[in-house]
């Protein structure tokens, strides 16, 4: 994707500075995106509360899978987002950016 100026313009923000010049990166950003409307719904305005609950349940399950994989946990007094997320040499910084109502 970064072999062309167009590819870099579209995807370059997902790699560390200098990655294009050396042809590799040790850091990257990823986003998990899903489409809308969900299957079984006519549009994004169809039963919006139900769609929101379905999306949140999905992302909460993904989040829990990541917590389990990286061995972090959430307690009443501690957020998992301040703990280091490491496994087999991989270090992950995670943020949850969901539009909540």
VENHUKA-V665122 format. One line per field, one symbol per residue. phi: phi as a letter, one per 40 degrees, with the letter a starting at -180 (. if undefined). psi: psi as a letter, one per 20 degrees, with the letter a starting at -180 (. if undefined). burial: # if it has 24 or more other C-alpha atoms within 12 Angstrom, else .. A space follows every 10 residues. Layout:
phi=???
psi=???
burial=???
This chain:
phi=.ccbcccccc bcccbcdgcc ccgaabbabb bbbbcbccdg bcacccfdcc ccccdccccc ccdcdcdccc gbabbdbacc ccccbbafgc bbbbbbbbcc b
psi=hjhqhggghh ihijqqpihg hijrqiqrqq qoqqrqrqpi qhriiolhgg gghggggghh gggggggggi kqrprhipqi iiqpoqplip ppppqompoq .
burial=.......... .#..#..... .......... .......... .......... .#..#..... ..#..##..# .#.......# .......... .#.#...... .
